[in-house]
Amino acid sequence: MAAAPAPPPRSTKEKPPPVPKRGGKRMSFATERVRVAVRIRPLVAHEADQVPSVRCIDRGALEVTTPSAGGVSTIKKYDFDLCLGPSSTEDSVFEALGAKALLDRALRGIKATVFAYGATGSGKTHTILGHEREDFESLPVSPGTDLINDRDGLVARAVKYLYQTADSDLQIRASFFEVYCESIYDLLEPNATALPLREGQGGFFAPGLSELDCHSSDDVEAILREGRRSRRKASHKLNRDSSRSHALLVLRLSHGAARGRVTFVDLAGNERLKRSKDSDPRETGAINRSLQALGKVISILSRKEDQTEHVPYRDSTLTKLLMDSLGGDAATLMVACASPAAAHVDETLCTLGYARRARGIVNAPFATLVGADTNAERRQQERDRNEIERLRDDVARLRAENLRLSEENARLLSLKTVEEDSDDDYDQISVVSRGGTRRHQRVKRKAPKKVLKDLSVAEPPPTNDVEDKLRLENETLKAELHELSVRFDKFHSEQDYQFSQVQEAHATQQSQWAAALERLQAEHKREVDDLNEAHARQLKDRPRSSDSAEDYYKKFYTEQLLNHQRKVDPTFQGRGDPHSAETTTRNLSDHHETELISVRRSQRGEVVKKHRDVSALLGLA
């Protein structure tokens, strides 16, 4: 049965970008773009009243109607390799995608990858894996669709085509696994734990992954059914049967001398948690992060201006597994699935944006053959062996060079140190004792005292480049050491000068404080002496008659009171009432004593204030 040719790509005015670099070298194989097809699913039952926002205008173009402000709609046009409308059947999709031509290349030893990308509920699983018998009757019916014959997806149709086209030499080994929360789980061993991911010569792989031999298409379909039962699924507001992991079905083909591989990837749909109302935000976050890493890889690979930019394949488990499919050595077909409903127009635009960027990715597929002179694997092994031998020679050469330099360095260092005594520095003499016994004795020769070699003396010119290099390095180090010594001496002298200045200022301030303290103490002593002298004079002036001091003060103040009364009251003529005079005299005496006490207190206050001034001055010091 002749293979149907792939549909011709749409003409474009853009020149193909240069081949990306892999491993630091430009690949010499023929390059090709990643082919991108867009499939629009039909409206489901609860979307029947909506007007479709996506419309295929021809075989390779579509239009998206987006609402904008003011009630005016905007129409955006996208061009792809293929656009499939809602009325397309699974058989027509398989024929239009050029899957037969891709499988024929895989039989010739090419790596092929088919993966579906899109939002949740856009029809990815239906396109890649198809639907099982128990649930295909609930699918939306498109015009001209036969549900019985339209159940199989791309995987089942591809396996049937392989067995129908190839001869009996075809051998297929299948593995089916999922990527859930950045971990790999074997869908054929549902009770197994997460598998590790390792990197080998052919890329990343999972050790311990089940790989079963398939002898017919029924075996592959049985593996597909068993794996789909073990795959993680959940129901939320946007999709009642939503896949919560990325599923990968890998078919390894052995057809004669060719060793091909076909990988079918059913990606989990990107979704918004506030719209899907998923009960497990951790799953949604893991799905969105892995798809974001995939989108970053696609965006970087699609740029034409900088082909040397780092591609972050290692940011996610999914991108590691798709490393050879995006910018690598595989022929890749991307199927972007979208919903025509106006409620999902934002997710549709996001999917189309990813698909448009993926068209700019360039791969360089090549065939892997066994037992032929053109075997790429054998050539790669030969290149690896040559590279290992070259590295070994380089290591041996560098070790020898290192040993030679070490010996040369030790020899040069020995020239700068005092050599130890040797046997040539001693003479053997015979000595006869008093008893006539002769014995031999070693006596050291008298030689001038050896000193360290003066490094400043010019040495003879080096005999080779190594000595010249070491001498130059020695002179450079000496110059740097001298410069550091000069800088240290200068810094040390500046520090000493600043310290001496601080010491002088401190001594001057201490002397000033001591002089001020002595001056204040002398003033205080002088004032205290004056007060004592004044008090002594007052005691000396007291009356010496037989009258007491109280009688003396009574008479004195009585006379003073009478004189004051006469000045105030001119009509006052007598001496007044004796009783009132005595009372007045007593009051005046108390008043005088009060005034004396206040005067002495004020004098003491001035002295105390000066003491406080001295204390404050010392405190500031």
C-alpha positions as CSV (number, residue, x, y, z in Angstrom):
1,M,0.0,0.0,0.0
2,A,1.6,3.2,-1.2
3,A,2.0,6.0,1.5
4,A,0.0,9.1,1.0
5,P,2.3,12.1,0.4
6,A,2.2,14.9,3.1
7,P,0.3,18.1,2.2
8,P,2.7,20.8,0.8
9,P,3.5,23.5,3.3
10,R,2.1,27.0,2.8
11,S,4.3,29.4,1.0
12,T,5.8,32.1,3.1
13,K,8.0,35.1,2.4
14,E,10.1,34.4,5.4
15,K,13.5,32.7,4.9
16,P,14.1,29.7,7.0
17,P,16.2,30.6,10.1
18,P,19.7,29.2,10.4
19,V,20.2,25.8,11.9
20,P,20.5,26.0,15.7
21,K,23.7,25.0,17.4
22,R,23.8,21.8,19.5
23,G,26.7,20.9,21.6
24,G,28.7,23.9,20.3
25,K,28.8,22.6,16.7
26,R,26.5,23.4,13.8
27,M,24.6,20.3,12.6
28,S,25.3,19.2,9.1
29,F,22.0,17.4,8.5
30,A,19.0,18.6,6.5
31,T,16.8,20.8,8.5
32,E,13.0,21.3,8.6
33,R,10.4,23.2,10.5
34,V,8.1,21.9,13.1
35,R,4.8,21.4,11.3
36,V,1.8,22.9,13.2
37,A,-1.9,22.0,12.6
38,V,-4.9,23.5,14.4
39,R,-8.0,21.5,15.1
40,I,-11.3,23.2,16.2
41,R,-13.6,20.9,18.1
42,P,-17.4,21.1,17.7
43,L,-19.6,22.9,20.3
44,V,-20.8,20.6,23.1
45,A,-24.3,20.5,24.5
46,H,-24.1,23.3,27.0
47,E,-22.4,25.5,24.4
48,A,-25.1,25.0,21.6
49,D,-26.6,28.5,22.2
50,Q,-23.2,30.3,21.7
51,V,-21.9,31.7,18.4
52,P,-18.6,30.2,17.3
53,S,-15.7,32.6,17.7
54,V,-13.2,30.6,15.5
55,R,-13.7,29.9,11.8
56,C,-11.5,28.1,9.3
57,I,-11.3,30.2,6.2
58,D,-9.2,27.8,4.1
59,R,-6.9,24.8,4.5
60,G,-4.1,26.8,6.2
61,A,-5.8,29.9,7.8
62,L,-8.4,30.7,10.4
63,E,-10.1,33.8,11.9
64,V,-10.8,34.5,15.6
65,T,-13.5,37.0,16.6
66,T,-12.7,38.7,19.9
67,P,-14.9,41.1,21.7
68,S,-13.6,44.6,22.5
69,A,-14.7,47.7,24.3
70,G,-17.7,49.5,22.9
71,G,-19.3,46.3,21.6
72,V,-17.1,46.3,18.5
73,S,-15.6,42.9,17.7
74,T,-12.0,42.4,16.4
75,I,-11.1,39.7,13.9
76,K,-7.6,38.2,14.1
77,K,-6.2,36.0,11.3
78,Y,-3.7,33.2,11.8
79,D,-1.8,31.1,9.3
80,F,-0.7,27.5,9.9
81,D,0.3,24.4,8.0
82,L,-3.2,23.0,8.4
83,C,-6.5,24.1,9.8
84,L,-9.2,21.5,10.6
85,G,-12.7,22.6,11.3
86,P,-15.4,21.1,13.7
87,S,-16.8,18.8,10.9
88,S,-13.5,17.0,10.4
89,T,-13.5,13.3,11.3
90,E,-10.7,11.3,12.8
91,D,-10.0,9.5,9.5
92,S,-9.8,12.8,7.6
93,V,-7.6,14.3,10.4
94,F,-5.2,11.3,10.1
95,E,-5.0,11.7,6.3
96,A,-4.7,15.5,6.3
97,L,-2.0,15.7,9.0
98,G,0.4,13.7,6.8
99,A,0.8,11.1,9.5
100,K,1.4,8.4,6.9
101,A,4.4,10.2,5.5
102,L,5.7,10.8,9.0
103,L,5.3,7.0,9.9
104,D,7.1,6.0,6.7
105,R,10.1,8.2,7.7
106,A,10.0,6.5,11.2
107,L,10.3,3.1,9.4
108,R,13.4,4.4,7.7
109,G,15.0,5.2,11.1
110,I,13.8,8.8,11.8
111,K,12.6,9.9,15.3
112,A,9.0,11.2,15.0
113,T,6.9,13.0,17.6
114,V,3.2,14.0,17.5
115,F,1.9,16.0,20.5
116,A,-1.3,17.8,21.2
117,Y,-1.4,21.2,22.9
118,G,-4.4,23.2,24.1
119,A,-6.6,24.3,27.0
120,T,-8.6,21.8,29.1
121,G,-11.6,20.3,27.3
122,S,-10.3,21.3,23.8
123,G,-10.1,17.7,22.5
124,K,-6.4,16.7,22.9
125,T,-7.0,13.3,24.3
126,H,-9.8,12.6,21.7
127,T,-7.3,13.5,18.9
128,I,-4.3,11.5,20.1
129,L,-5.7,8.6,22.1
130,G,-9.3,8.5,20.9
131,H,-12.2,7.5,23.2
132,E,-12.9,4.2,24.9
133,R,-16.0,2.2,24.1
134,E,-17.9,3.1,27.3
135,D,-17.8,6.8,26.7
136,F,-17.6,7.6,23.0
137,E,-21.4,7.5,22.7
138,S,-21.6,10.8,24.8
139,L,-19.4,12.7,22.4
140,P,-20.8,15.7,20.4
141,V,-21.9,14.5,17.0
142,S,-20.4,16.4,14.0
143,P,-22.1,16.4,10.6
144,G,-21.2,13.3,8.7
145,T,-19.5,11.6,11.6
146,D,-19.7,7.8,12.1
147,L,-19.1,7.2,15.8
148,I,-18.3,3.5,15.4
149,N,-15.5,4.1,12.9
150,D,-14.5,7.4,14.4
151,R,-13.6,6.1,17.9
152,D,-9.9,5.5,17.2
153,G,-7.4,8.4,17.6
154,L,-4.0,9.0,15.9
155,V,-2.3,6.2,18.0
156,A,-4.6,3.4,16.9
157,R,-4.6,4.5,13.3
158,A,-0.9,4.9,13.2
159,V,-0.2,1.4,14.6
160,K,-2.6,-0.2,12.1
161,Y,-0.9,1.6,9.3
162,L,2.5,0.5,10.5
163,Y,1.5,-3.2,10.5
164,Q,-0.3,-2.9,7.2
165,T,2.6,-1.2,5.4
166,A,5.7,-2.9,6.8
167,D,6.6,-6.5,6.2
168,S,7.2,-9.2,8.8
169,D,10.5,-7.8,9.9
170,L,8.8,-5.0,11.8
171,Q,9.2,-5.2,15.6
172,I,7.6,-2.7,17.9
173,R,8.3,-2.2,21.6
174,A,5.9,0.0,23.5
175,S,6.1,1.9,26.8
176,F,3.4,4.1,28.3
177,F,4.0,6.5,31.2
178,E,2.8,9.8,32.6
179,V,4.4,12.9,34.0
180,Y,2.4,13.9,37.2
181,C,3.7,16.7,39.4
182,E,7.1,16.6,37.8
183,S,7.5,12.8,38.5
184,I,7.3,9.9,36.1
185,Y,4.9,7.0,36.7
186,D,4.7,3.8,34.7
187,L,1.1,3.4,33.5
188,L,1.6,-0.3,32.8
189,E,2.7,-0.8,36.5
190,P,0.0,1.2,38.3
191,N,1.2,0.3,41.8
192,A,4.8,1.3,41.1
193,T,6.4,4.4,42.7
194,A,7.8,7.3,40.8
195,L,10.7,6.5,38.4
196,P,13.9,8.5,38.3
197,L,14.9,10.4,35.2
198,R,18.5,9.9,33.9
199,E,20.4,11.4,31.0
200,G,22.3,9.1,28.7
201,Q,23.9,9.2,25.3
202,G,20.5,9.2,23.5
203,G,18.9,11.8,25.8
204,F,16.8,11.5,28.9
205,F,15.3,8.1,30.0
206,A,13.6,6.5,33.0
207,P,15.3,3.4,34.3
208,G,12.9,0.6,35.2
209,L,10.2,1.7,32.7
210,S,8.2,-1.2,31.3
211,E,8.7,-1.8,27.6
212,L,6.6,-4.6,26.1
213,D,6.9,-6.3,22.7
214,C,3.9,-5.9,20.4
215,H,3.2,-8.4,17.6
216,S,0.0,-6.8,16.3
217,S,-2.1,-3.7,16.6
218,D,-4.3,-5.4,19.1
219,D,-1.3,-5.6,21.5
220,V,-0.8,-1.8,21.2
221,E,-4.5,-1.1,21.8
222,A,-4.4,-3.4,24.9
223,I,-1.4,-1.4,26.2
224,L,-3.3,1.8,25.5
225,R,-6.4,0.7,27.3
226,E,-4.5,-0.6,30.3
227,G,-2.5,2.7,30.6
228,R,-5.6,4.9,30.3
229,R,-7.2,3.1,33.2
230,S,-4.2,4.0,35.4
231,R,-3.9,7.6,34.2
232,R,-4.9,10.2,36.7
233,K,-8.1,12.0,35.9
234,A,-10.5,14.3,37.7
235,S,-13.7,16.2,37.1
236,H,-14.1,19.9,37.4
237,K,-16.3,22.7,36.2
238,L,-14.8,22.9,32.7
239,N,-14.2,19.2,32.0
240,R,-15.8,16.2,33.6
241,D,-13.0,13.9,32.4
242,S,-9.9,16.1,32.7
243,S,-6.4,14.6,32.5
244,R,-4.3,15.6,35.4
245,S,-1.0,14.5,33.9
246,H,1.0,14.4,30.6
247,A,0.8,11.0,28.9
248,L,3.6,9.8,26.6
249,L,3.3,6.6,24.5
250,V,6.7,5.6,23.0
251,L,6.9,3.1,20.1
252,R,10.4,1.9,19.3
253,L,10.5,0.5,15.7
254,S,13.0,-2.0,14.4
255,H,12.6,-2.5,10.7
256,G,15.6,-4.1,9.0
257,A,18.6,-2.0,9.6
258,A,16.5,1.1,10.6
259,R,15.9,1.9,14.3
260,G,13.1,4.5,14.4
261,R,10.9,5.9,17.2
262,V,7.4,7.3,17.3
263,T,6.3,9.3,20.4
264,F,2.7,10.4,21.0
265,V,2.3,13.1,23.6
266,D,-1.1,13.9,25.2
267,L,-0.4,17.1,27.2
268,A,-2.6,18.1,30.1
269,G,-4.7,21.2,29.4
270,N,-3.7,24.6,30.8
271,E,-6.5,26.0,32.9
272,R,-7.4,28.8,35.3
273,L,-8.1,27.7,38.8
274,K,-10.8,30.3,39.4
275,R,-12.7,29.0,36.4
276,S,-12.2,25.3,36.7
277,K,-12.8,25.2,40.5
278,D,-10.4,22.2,40.7
279,S,-10.4,20.6,44.1
280,D,-6.6,20.0,44.1
281,P,-4.8,23.3,43.4
282,R,-1.4,21.4,43.6
283,E,-2.2,19.5,40.4
284,T,-3.3,22.6,38.6
285,G,-0.2,24.4,39.6
286,A,2.1,21.6,38.5
287,I,0.4,21.4,35.1
288,N,0.6,25.1,34.5
289,R,4.3,25.3,35.6
290,S,5.3,22.5,33.2
291,L,3.4,24.1,30.4
292,Q,4.9,27.4,31.2
293,A,8.4,25.9,30.9
294,L,7.4,24.3,27.6
295,G,6.2,27.6,26.3
296,K,9.5,29.3,27.4
297,V,11.5,26.7,25.4
298,I,9.2,27.2,22.4
299,S,9.6,30.9,22.6
300,I,13.4,30.9,22.8
301,L,13.8,28.3,20.0
302,S,11.5,30.3,17.7
303,R,13.6,33.5,17.9
304,K,15.7,34.1,14.8
305,E,18.0,36.9,16.0
306,D,20.0,34.9,18.6
307,Q,20.6,31.2,18.0
308,T,23.2,31.0,20.8
309,E,20.7,31.8,23.6
310,H,20.5,29.2,26.3
311,V,17.4,26.9,26.0
312,P,16.1,25.9,29.5
313,Y,15.3,22.3,28.8
314,R,16.1,21.3,32.3
315,D,13.5,23.5,34.0
316,S,10.9,20.8,33.8
317,T,10.6,17.0,33.3
318,L,8.3,17.5,30.3
319,T,10.9,19.7,28.5
320,K,13.6,17.2,29.2
321,L,11.6,14.4,27.6
322,L,10.8,16.6,24.6
323,M,14.4,17.9,24.2
324,D,15.0,16.0,20.9
325,S,11.5,16.9,19.5
326,L,11.9,20.7,19.9
327,G,15.1,21.9,18.3
328,G,16.6,18.4,18.2
329,D,17.0,15.5,15.8
330,A,13.3,14.4,15.5
331,A,10.6,15.2,13.0
332,T,7.8,16.9,15.0
333,L,4.1,17.5,14.3
334,M,2.2,19.7,16.7
335,V,-1.6,19.6,16.8
336,A,-3.1,22.7,18.6
337,C,-6.6,21.9,19.8
338,A,-9.0,24.8,20.4
339,S,-12.6,25.4,21.4
340,P,-14.8,27.6,19.2
341,A,-16.9,28.8,22.1
342,A,-16.9,32.5,22.8
343,A,-16.5,31.8,26.5
344,H,-13.1,30.3,25.9
345,V,-11.7,32.8,23.4
346,D,-8.9,33.9,25.8
347,E,-7.6,30.3,26.1
348,T,-8.0,29.9,22.3
349,L,-5.8,33.0,21.6
350,C,-3.2,31.7,24.1
351,T,-3.1,28.3,22.3
352,L,-2.8,29.9,18.9
353,G,0.0,32.1,20.1
354,Y,2.0,29.1,21.3
355,A,1.3,27.3,18.0
356,R,2.4,30.3,15.9
357,R,5.7,30.5,17.8
358,A,6.3,26.7,17.4
359,R,6.3,27.1,13.6
360,G,9.6,28.9,13.9
361,I,11.4,25.9,15.5
362,V,13.9,24.1,13.3
363,N,14.8,20.5,13.8
364,A,17.5,18.4,12.0
365,P,16.2,14.8,11.9
366,F,18.5,12.0,10.7
367,A,18.1,8.2,10.3
368,T,19.6,5.7,12.7
369,L,20.7,2.5,10.8
370,V,22.3,-0.7,12.1
371,G,24.8,-2.7,10.1
372,A,25.4,-0.1,7.4
373,D,28.3,2.2,6.6
374,T,26.1,5.2,7.1
375,N,25.2,4.1,10.7
376,A,25.0,7.4,12.6
377,E,25.2,5.5,15.9
378,R,28.5,3.8,14.8
379,R,29.8,7.1,13.6
380,Q,28.9,8.7,16.9
381,Q,30.6,5.9,18.9
382,E,33.7,6.3,16.7
383,R,33.8,10.0,17.3
384,D,33.3,9.4,21.1
385,R,36.2,6.9,21.1
386,N,38.5,9.4,19.2
387,E,37.5,12.1,21.6
388,I,38.3,9.9,24.6
389,E,41.7,9.0,23.2
390,R,42.5,12.7,22.5
391,L,41.5,13.6,26.0
392,R,43.7,10.9,27.5
393,D,46.6,12.1,25.4
394,D,46.0,15.6,26.6
395,V,45.9,14.4,30.3
396,A,49.1,12.5,29.9
397,R,50.8,15.5,28.2
398,L,49.7,17.9,30.9
399,R,50.8,15.5,33.7
400,A,54.3,15.3,32.1
401,E,54.4,19.0,31.7
402,N,53.3,19.5,35.3
403,L,56.0,17.1,36.6
404,R,58.7,18.9,34.5
405,L,57.6,22.3,35.8
406,S,57.7,21.0,39.4
407,E,61.2,19.7,39.0
408,E,62.3,23.0,37.4
409,N,60.7,25.0,40.2
410,A,62.4,22.9,42.8
411,R,65.8,23.4,41.1
412,L,65.4,27.1,40.9
413,L,64.3,27.3,44.5
414,S,67.4,25.3,45.6
415,L,69.6,28.1,44.1
416,K,68.2,30.5,46.6
417,T,68.8,28.5,49.7
418,V,72.0,27.4,51.6
419,E,73.2,23.9,50.5
420,E,73.6,21.3,53.2
421,D,77.0,19.9,54.0
422,S,78.3,17.0,51.9
423,D,81.0,14.4,52.3
424,D,83.4,16.6,50.2
425,D,83.4,19.1,53.1
426,Y,85.2,16.7,55.5
427,D,88.8,15.4,55.6
428,Q,89.7,12.1,57.2
429,I,92.8,12.2,59.4
430,S,94.7,9.6,61.6
431,V,95.2,10.4,65.3
432,V,97.6,8.5,67.6
433,S,96.6,8.5,71.3
434,R,99.0,8.4,74.2
435,G,98.7,4.6,74.5
436,G,99.8,4.2,70.9
437,T,96.4,3.5,69.5
438,R,95.8,4.8,66.0
439,R,92.2,5.9,65.0
440,H,90.7,7.7,62.2
441,Q,88.7,10.9,62.6
442,R,86.7,13.1,60.3
443,V,87.5,16.8,60.4
444,K,85.5,19.5,58.7
445,R,87.3,21.7,56.3
446,K,87.6,25.3,57.1
447,A,85.6,27.1,54.5
448,P,84.1,30.5,54.3
449,K,80.7,30.8,55.8
450,K,77.9,30.4,53.3
451,V,75.3,33.0,53.2
452,L,72.0,33.3,51.4
453,K,72.3,34.2,47.8
454,D,71.7,37.9,47.2
455,L,68.6,38.1,45.1
456,S,69.5,41.5,44.0
457,V,72.5,40.2,42.1
458,A,71.8,39.8,38.4
459,E,71.5,36.1,37.5
460,P,72.8,34.7,34.3
461,P,70.2,34.7,31.5
462,P,67.8,31.8,31.7
463,T,68.4,28.7,29.6
464,N,64.8,28.2,28.7
465,D,61.4,29.9,28.8
466,V,60.4,28.3,32.1
467,E,63.3,29.9,34.0
468,D,62.6,33.3,32.3
469,K,59.0,33.0,33.3
470,L,59.8,32.2,36.9
471,R,62.4,35.0,37.1
472,L,59.9,37.5,35.8
473,E,57.3,36.3,38.3
474,N,59.8,36.6,41.1
475,E,60.7,40.1,40.1
476,T,57.1,41.0,39.9
477,L,56.4,39.6,43.3
478,K,59.4,41.5,44.7
479,A,58.2,44.7,43.3
480,E,54.7,44.2,44.7
481,L,56.2,43.3,48.1
482,H,58.3,46.4,48.1
483,E,55.3,48.6,47.2
484,L,53.3,47.0,50.0
485,S,56.1,47.6,52.4
486,V,56.3,51.2,51.5
487,R,52.6,51.7,51.8
488,F,52.6,49.9,55.2
489,D,55.5,52.1,56.5
490,K,53.7,55.2,55.3
491,F,50.4,54.2,56.9
492,H,52.2,53.3,60.1
493,S,54.0,56.6,60.3
494,E,50.7,58.5,59.7
495,Q,49.1,56.5,62.4
496,D,51.9,57.3,64.8
497,Y,51.7,61.0,64.0
498,Q,47.9,61.0,64.6
499,F,48.3,59.1,67.8
500,S,50.9,61.6,69.1
501,Q,48.7,64.5,68.2
502,V,45.8,63.0,70.1
503,Q,48.0,62.4,73.1
504,E,49.2,66.0,73.1
505,A,45.7,67.3,72.9
506,H,44.6,65.0,75.7
507,A,47.5,66.2,77.9
508,T,46.7,69.9,77.2
509,Q,43.1,69.4,78.1
510,Q,44.0,67.6,81.3
511,S,46.3,70.4,82.4
512,Q,43.6,73.0,81.6
513,W,41.0,71.0,83.6
514,A,43.5,70.7,86.6
515,A,44.2,74.5,86.5
516,A,40.5,75.3,86.4
517,L,39.9,73.0,89.4
518,E,42.6,74.5,91.4
519,R,41.4,78.0,90.7
520,L,37.8,77.1,91.7
521,Q,39.0,75.4,94.9
522,A,41.1,78.5,95.8
523,E,38.1,80.8,95.3
524,H,35.9,78.5,97.4
525,K,38.5,78.4,100.2
526,R,38.8,82.2,100.1
527,E,35.0,82.7,100.3
528,V,34.7,80.3,103.2
529,D,37.5,82.1,105.1
530,D,35.7,85.5,104.5
531,L,32.5,84.1,105.9
532,N,34.3,82.7,109.0
533,E,36.0,86.1,109.5
534,A,32.7,87.9,109.3
535,H,31.1,85.5,111.8
536,A,34.0,86.0,114.2
537,R,33.6,89.8,113.9
538,Q,29.9,89.6,114.8
539,L,30.8,87.5,117.8
540,K,33.5,90.0,118.8
541,D,31.0,92.9,118.6
542,R,28.6,91.4,121.1
543,P,28.1,93.6,124.4
544,R,30.5,92.8,127.2
545,S,28.3,94.3,130.0
546,S,26.4,92.3,132.5
547,D,23.3,92.5,130.4
548,S,22.5,89.5,128.3
549,A,22.3,89.6,124.6
550,E,18.5,89.4,124.8
551,D,18.3,92.5,126.9
552,Y,20.7,94.3,124.6
553,Y,18.7,93.5,121.5
554,K,15.5,94.4,123.3
555,K,16.8,97.9,124.1
556,F,18.3,98.4,120.7
557,Y,15.3,97.4,118.7
558,T,12.9,99.2,121.0
559,E,14.6,102.4,120.3
560,Q,14.7,101.7,116.6
561,L,11.0,100.9,116.7
562,L,10.1,104.1,118.5
563,N,12.1,106.2,116.0
564,H,10.3,104.5,113.2
565,Q,6.9,105.0,114.8
566,R,7.7,108.7,115.2
567,K,8.6,109.0,111.5
568,V,5.4,107.3,110.4
569,D,3.0,108.9,112.9
570,P,3.9,112.5,113.7
571,T,1.2,112.6,116.4
572,F,3.0,110.0,118.4
573,Q,4.7,111.8,121.3
574,G,5.4,109.3,124.1
575,R,7.3,106.2,124.3
576,G,4.2,104.1,124.0
577,D,2.7,101.3,126.0
578,P,5.5,99.3,127.8
579,H,3.6,96.1,127.0
580,S,3.3,97.0,123.3
581,A,7.0,98.1,123.3
582,E,8.0,94.7,124.7
583,T,5.9,93.0,122.1
584,T,7.3,95.1,119.4
585,T,10.8,94.6,120.6
586,R,10.3,90.8,120.5
587,N,8.8,90.9,117.0
588,L,11.7,93.1,115.8
589,S,14.2,90.7,117.3
590,D,12.6,87.7,115.6
591,H,12.6,89.7,112.3
592,H,16.3,90.5,112.7
593,E,17.2,86.9,113.4
594,T,15.2,85.9,110.3
595,E,17.0,88.3,108.2
596,L,20.4,87.1,109.5
597,I,19.4,83.5,108.7
598,S,18.3,84.5,105.1
599,V,21.6,86.3,104.5
600,R,23.7,83.4,105.7
601,R,21.6,81.0,103.6
602,S,22.1,83.2,100.5
603,Q,25.8,83.2,101.1
604,R,25.8,79.4,101.5
605,G,23.7,79.2,98.2
606,E,26.4,81.1,96.3
607,V,29.1,78.8,97.6
608,V,27.0,75.7,96.7
609,K,26.4,77.1,93.2
610,K,30.1,77.5,92.7
611,H,30.6,73.9,93.8
612,R,28.0,72.8,91.3
613,D,29.8,74.8,88.6
614,V,33.0,73.0,89.4
615,S,31.3,69.6,89.3
616,A,29.7,70.4,86.0
617,L,33.0,71.4,84.5
618,L,34.6,68.2,85.7
619,G,31.6,66.2,84.3
620,L,32.0,67.8,80.9
621,A,35.7,66.8,81.0
